């Protein structure tokens, strides 16, 4: 998961290009609406399925999570330490022109088909390989797919969010940008506004006994003068 405007993503993209994990296939997503290569399906997966909020983020075998350049620097170690993931479930696949037929022996699942293509980085002089440019999902075994790319990645899913397991002890926010800085800044402003209000409330509670005593003294003085 990355973005063209995300500076830490440049480091990760270079790492994935020059030193990819052995035997791994890397699929890239641009979930940010600020990118020219933005894909709504990638944003939905980023936010609703994976529950992420910052870039860059790397998902390993659909289960492990590395966030930020400090954690992703450990990618090769994280992949080598993982036990082999099981990708059972799809029993047959046939692609005829743009019609995909698939079968599964796992009930309650659906297929997610991603079309991947090499796309030029909008700010840098290099290309992004295997970037998701389209997505189709299907649960009845036959679907028309976008074959304009270079790869089709077919994933079998159970509906609902995914609980990811962090694969590093490094500080997650090292080299990490929020995908929506506007929302983050509003949250910070709201927090800053709550702090003075909270302090004022405490001070008010502390001086309430003194105020109450002062009011009683004023009443006593007034009653004495009237007598």
Buried (B, 14 or more C-beta within 10 A) or exposed (E): BBBBBBEBBBBBBEBBEEEBBEEEEEBBBBBBEEBEBBBEBBBEBBBEBBEBBBBBBBBBEBEBBBBBBBBBBBBBEBBEEBEEEEEEBBEEEEBEEEEBEBEBEEEEBBBBBBBBBEBBBEEEEEEBBBBBBBBBBBEEEEBEBBBEBEBBBBBBBEEEEBEBEEBBEBEBEBBBBBBBEEEBEEEEEEEEEEEEEEEEEEEEEEEEEEEEEEEEEEEEEEEEEEE
